[in-house]
């Protein structure tokens, strides 16, 4: 009976040591994954910021290209369009 009593604490010590090692390995793995995901998040945040800047620049460019003065300039210079006389303008009303 003495031998069995000595074996039991040793077996419990081995089991608890194994559980501690597995727990430590799981903690290390989770920390590593967390760091990888944080790095990816930072990269995607930077990419989002760059895209937002580009979007703002494109909106400014679009508003510049769509001004009435520019459209009229292109119509007269490149397309050779002219504004008709008042006598040639007809207004058609919808009923």
Secondary structure, 3 states (H helix, E strand, C coil): CHHHHHHHHHHHHHHHHHHHHHHHHHHHHHHHHHHHHHHHHHHHHHHHHHHHHHHHHHHHHHHHHCCHHHHHHHHHHCCCCCCCCHHHCCCCCCC
